Amino acid sequence: MMYPYMTLNDETEIVHSEMQPDGRVKVYIERPVYGGFHNATCYLPDYTWENIVGFSDKEMNHYKKLIEANAHLIIEFSQKGGFEKASNQKRVQITPPECSVI
């Protein structure tokens, strides 16, 4: 199953898989273009890229930096069933003790 992660202003979509038994997460980038799609696949945590179709080197440098900056979140969400489920999990709020000003 693939989970939505991010949609960019140019309609590029980034989705990711559940964490696989081998510890890898598939990240898929796709942008609609006339007559089809540009796409690329990355596997985390080793940042293996494959099936890059249509994206320029400049675009790929941008996407590589974007995935590297978000990898920790993508990996976390892949273990929790995507962003939606991770954000809906019960949160515990801890109230700090009162402090007095001297």
NORVEN-V396971 format. One record per residue. N is the residue number from 0. RES is the residue in one small letter. SS is DSSP state (alpha for helix, beta for strand, coil for the rest). PHI is phi in whole degrees, -180 to 180 (none if undefined). D_FIRST is the distance of its C-alpha to the first C-alpha in Angstrom with 1 decimal. Layout:
n,res,ss,phi,d_first
N,RES,SS,PHI,D_FIRST
N,RES,SS,PHI,D_FIRST
This chain:
n,res,ss,phi,d_first
0,m,coil,none,0.0
1,m,beta,-110,3.8
2,y,beta,-116,6.7
3,p,beta,-67,10.2
4,y,beta,-117,12.8
5,m,beta,-156,15.9
6,t,beta,-121,17.7
7,l,coil,-88,21.1
8,n,coil,-60,24.3
9,d,coil,-90,24.2
10,e,coil,74,20.9
11,t,coil,-68,19.0
12,e,beta,-111,15.4
13,i,beta,-120,13.6
14,v,beta,-128,9.9
15,h,beta,-142,8.3
16,s,beta,-89,5.7
17,e,coil,-70,6.6
18,m,coil,-68,10.0
19,q,coil,-82,10.6
20,p,coil,-56,13.7
21,d,coil,-84,15.8
22,g,coil,87,15.2
23,r,coil,-95,13.6
24,v,beta,-128,11.1
25,k,beta,-87,10.2
26,v,beta,-118,11.5
27,y,beta,-120,11.9
28,i,beta,-115,15.0
29,e,beta,-145,16.1
30,r,beta,-129,19.3
31,p,beta,-70,20.7
32,v,beta,-136,24.2
33,y,coil,-56,26.7
34,g,coil,87,25.7
35,g,beta,160,22.1
36,f,beta,-144,20.1
37,h,beta,-96,20.7
38,n,beta,-153,17.7
39,a,beta,-157,17.2
40,t,beta,-125,14.8
41,c,beta,-127,15.6
42,y,beta,-113,14.8
43,l,beta,-100,15.8
44,p,coil,-92,18.1
45,d,coil,-93,20.3
46,y,coil,57,19.8
47,t,beta,-84,19.6
48,w,beta,-105,19.4
49,e,beta,-154,19.0
50,n,beta,51,18.9
51,i,beta,-84,20.8
52,v,beta,-130,22.0
53,g,coil,91,24.4
54,f,coil,-80,24.4
55,s,coil,-76,27.9
56,d,alpha,-60,28.7
57,k,alpha,-64,29.5
58,e,alpha,-63,26.1
59,m,alpha,-66,24.4
60,n,alpha,-60,26.6
61,h,alpha,-63,25.6
62,y,alpha,-66,21.8
63,k,alpha,-62,22.4
64,k,alpha,-66,24.5
65,l,alpha,-63,21.9
66,i,alpha,-67,19.1
67,e,alpha,-61,21.8
68,a,alpha,-72,22.9
69,n,alpha,-110,19.5
70,a,alpha,-56,18.0
71,h,alpha,-62,19.1
72,l,alpha,-73,17.4
73,i,alpha,-60,14.0
74,i,alpha,-64,14.4
75,e,alpha,-61,15.5
76,f,alpha,-65,12.7
77,s,alpha,-65,10.1
78,q,alpha,-87,12.1
79,k,alpha,-114,12.4
80,g,coil,85,9.1
81,g,alpha,94,9.7
82,f,alpha,-61,13.2
83,e,alpha,-57,13.7
84,k,alpha,-70,13.6
85,a,alpha,-64,15.5
86,s,alpha,-79,18.1
87,n,coil,-98,18.7
88,q,coil,-68,19.5
89,k,coil,-62,23.1
90,r,coil,-105,25.2
91,v,coil,-104,28.6
92,q,coil,-100,31.3
93,i,coil,-107,34.1
94,t,coil,-93,37.4
95,p,coil,-68,39.6
96,p,coil,-65,43.1
97,e,coil,-67,45.8
98,c,coil,-113,47.6
99,s,coil,-106,51.3
100,v,coil,-95,52.7
101,i,coil,-96,55.9
